[in-house]
């Protein structure tokens, strides 16, 4: 995860906010399957919108290997999805 912090300023706490929720709230993210990996779109506790790539390492366990801020088009799609729920 060191390269994520250096390249994209994404911390472990940011990734955990997206995947596990903030302050006891249920996580609210969108995910897509990309081959054997998953791409997760979600929001941190600070309101930062991230894209996180995960690879499966065992049944039910994943390792994040890439993370970045959402592009403007991704942000619009993510926010529109949240409004229609």
Number of C-alpha atoms within 10 A of each C-alpha: 13 11 13 16 13 10 10 13 13 21 16 12 13 21 20 14 21 25 19 16 18 18 9 7 9 11 17 16 17 15 13 11 11 11 7 8 16 16 17 20 23 26 24 20 14 9 9 14 21 23 23 22 21 20 17 13 9 8 6 6 9 14 13 18 13 16 25 17 18 18 11 9 8 15 17 12 10 18 12 11 11 12 7 6 5
